């Protein structure tokens, strides 16, 4: 559409950073069973890297303003797969309280993801782990 104003540099940066992070996640997934502590470290790094691209403004003009209004109301989305895999690893190692803290922080930062079905699965996993450790 000729009426849209897209920041092509920001859009390219978004895709590059997202691709790099998804590759980081894939590498962490490969070592979950053989080196769970290293996987946890990699997932924590991936979690940290989401911020570099999740809040990039790629649209300007009316569409950009509407997207900003939507984000103000519903929040931002992150990469919930990172939280899923990280909490799974933490729970497997008996670190339920850490999983709970990570999940709470994630949903505070990326509250839009709290509406996803994966969020409910993560919350149940974490609650069960915390209850079992008490």
Residue pairs with C-beta under 8 A, 6 or more apart in sequence:
3 61
3 62
4 59
4 61
4 63
5 59
5 60
5 61
5 63
5 64
6 58
6 59
6 60
7 57
7 58
7 59
7 60
10 56
10 57
10 58
11 58
13 53
13 56
14 53
14 56
14 58
17 49
17 52
17 53
18 53
18 79
20 49
21 46
21 49
21 50
21 53
21 79
21 82
22 79
24 42
24 45
24 46
24 49
25 42
25 43
25 46
25 79
25 81
25 82
25 85
27 42
28 38
28 39
28 42
28 43
28 46
28 85
29 39
29 85
31 38
31 39
31 42
32 39
32 85
32 88
32 89
36 89
36 92
36 93
37 93
39 85
39 89
40 86
40 89
40 90
40 93
43 82
43 85
43 86
43 89
44 86
46 79
46 82
47 78
47 82
47 83
47 86
47 102
47 106
50 78
50 79
50 82
50 110
51 109
54 76
54 77
54 78
54 79
54 110
55 76
57 64
57 68
59 67
71 112
74 111
74 112
74 115
75 110
75 111
75 112
75 114
76 109
76 110
76 111
76 112
77 110
77 112
77 113
78 106
78 109
78 110
78 113
80 106
80 110
80 113
80 116
80 118
80 119
80 122
81 118
83 102
83 103
83 106
83 113
83 122
84 118
84 121
84 122
86 99
86 102
87 99
87 102
87 103
87 122
87 125
87 126
88 125
90 96
90 98
90 99
90 102
90 129
91 99
91 125
91 126
91 129
94 129
94 133
96 126
96 129
96 130
96 132
96 133
97 130
97 133
99 125
99 126
99 129
99 130
100 126
100 127
100 129
100 130
103 122
103 123
103 126
106 113
107 113
107 114
107 119
113 119
